[in-house]
Amino acid sequence: MSYVWIGIGSAVGGMSRYWCSGVVARLLGETLPWGTILINILGSLIIGFVATVMPTDSRILAVYNTRDFIMIGVLGGYTTFSAFSLQTLNLAREGYWLSAVLNVFLSVSLCLIAVWIGHITATAITR
């Protein structure tokens, strides 16, 4: 049954990523992959929160497979690190070195900050 829930979560995450990326591209353009950056930041924030609220040894009562559904399924389908890597490579290959470096810097630093904020928020809520 875990595979079914993870598969459903992956579908939800993938469709959410496609929608969000399209909206951001229409709003901000595609000079820099802002959609991918935003998706990775939000995904990092959410996974930091969920991992803290629902650790593997959690005593929080949750529906069976909820953690796997969210963390492996939804967020696995939603976050786009592979897309980030390809977009960065393409920016570099097309000679947009500054955009490639900026993409790496923003994605990595802001995602680390987001996962930390998710963790801090969940810790404050669960105290």
C-alpha positions as CSV (number, residue, x, y, z in Angstrom):
1,M,0.0,0.0,0.0
2,S,3.0,2.3,0.6
3,Y,3.8,2.3,-3.1
4,V,0.3,3.3,-4.0
5,W,0.4,6.3,-1.6
6,I,3.8,7.3,-2.8
7,G,2.7,7.1,-6.4
8,I,-0.4,9.2,-5.8
9,G,1.8,11.7,-3.9
10,S,4.3,11.8,-6.8
11,A,1.5,12.6,-9.2
12,V,0.2,15.4,-7.0
13,G,3.7,16.8,-6.6
14,G,4.5,16.6,-10.3
15,M,1.3,18.3,-11.4
16,S,1.9,21.0,-8.7
17,R,5.4,21.5,-10.0
18,Y,4.2,21.9,-13.6
19,W,1.5,24.4,-12.6
20,C,3.8,26.5,-10.3
21,S,6.7,26.6,-12.7
22,G,4.3,27.8,-15.5
23,V,2.8,30.5,-13.4
24,V,6.2,31.8,-12.2
25,A,7.6,31.7,-15.8
26,R,4.6,33.8,-17.0
27,L,5.0,36.3,-14.2
28,L,8.8,36.7,-14.1
29,G,10.0,35.4,-17.5
30,E,12.5,32.7,-18.2
31,T,15.8,34.5,-18.1
32,L,16.6,32.7,-14.9
33,P,14.6,29.6,-13.9
34,W,12.7,31.3,-11.1
35,G,10.0,28.6,-11.1
36,T,12.6,25.9,-10.3
37,I,14.2,28.1,-7.6
38,L,10.9,28.8,-6.0
39,I,9.8,25.2,-6.1
40,N,13.0,24.0,-4.5
41,I,12.7,26.6,-1.8
42,L,9.1,25.7,-1.0
43,G,9.9,22.0,-1.1
44,S,12.8,22.5,1.2
45,L,10.7,24.5,3.6
46,I,8.0,21.9,3.7
47,I,10.3,18.9,4.0
48,G,12.1,20.6,6.9
49,F,8.8,21.2,8.6
50,V,7.4,17.7,8.0
51,A,10.6,15.9,9.0
52,T,10.6,17.8,12.3
53,V,6.9,17.4,13.1
54,M,6.8,13.7,12.0
55,P,10.2,12.1,12.6
56,T,10.4,8.4,12.0
57,D,10.1,7.7,15.8
58,S,7.2,10.2,16.1
59,R,4.5,9.7,18.7
60,I,2.2,12.0,16.7
61,L,-0.8,10.1,15.6
62,A,-1.0,10.3,11.8
63,V,-2.7,8.2,9.2
64,Y,-0.4,5.3,8.2
65,N,2.0,6.3,5.4
66,T,1.3,10.0,5.8
67,R,5.0,10.9,6.2
68,D,6.0,8.8,3.1
69,F,3.1,10.2,1.1
70,I,4.3,13.8,1.8
71,M,8.1,13.4,1.9
72,I,8.7,10.8,-0.7
73,G,5.6,11.1,-2.9
74,V,4.5,14.8,-3.0
75,L,7.8,16.4,-2.3
76,G,9.7,13.9,-4.5
77,G,7.4,14.7,-7.4
78,Y,7.4,18.4,-6.6
79,T,11.0,19.4,-6.1
80,T,13.1,19.6,-9.2
81,F,16.8,19.2,-8.4
82,S,17.3,17.3,-11.6
83,A,15.7,20.0,-13.6
84,F,17.8,22.6,-11.7
85,S,20.9,20.7,-12.7
86,L,20.0,20.5,-16.3
87,Q,18.9,24.2,-16.4
88,T,22.2,25.2,-14.8
89,L,24.2,23.2,-17.4
90,N,22.2,24.7,-20.2
91,L,22.7,28.2,-19.0
92,A,26.5,27.6,-18.8
93,R,26.6,25.9,-22.2
94,E,24.8,28.8,-23.7
95,G,27.3,31.2,-22.3
96,Y,25.1,32.6,-19.5
97,W,27.7,32.0,-16.8
98,L,26.5,34.6,-14.4
99,S,23.0,33.3,-14.6
100,A,24.3,29.7,-14.0
101,V,26.3,30.8,-11.0
102,L,23.4,32.8,-9.6
103,N,21.0,29.9,-10.1
104,V,23.3,27.6,-8.1
105,F,23.9,30.2,-5.4
106,L,20.2,31.1,-5.0
107,S,18.9,27.6,-5.1
108,V,21.4,26.1,-2.7
109,S,21.5,28.9,-0.1
110,L,17.8,29.7,-0.1
111,C,16.8,26.0,0.1
112,L,19.1,25.5,3.0
113,I,17.6,28.5,4.7
114,A,14.1,27.3,3.9
115,V,14.7,23.8,5.4
116,W,16.1,25.4,8.5
117,I,13.1,27.7,8.8
118,G,10.8,24.7,8.3
119,H,12.6,22.9,11.1
120,I,12.6,25.9,13.5
121,T,8.9,26.5,12.8
122,A,7.9,22.9,13.5
123,T,10.0,22.9,16.6
124,A,8.3,26.0,17.9
125,I,4.9,24.6,17.2
126,T,5.5,21.2,18.8
127,R,7.0,22.5,22.1
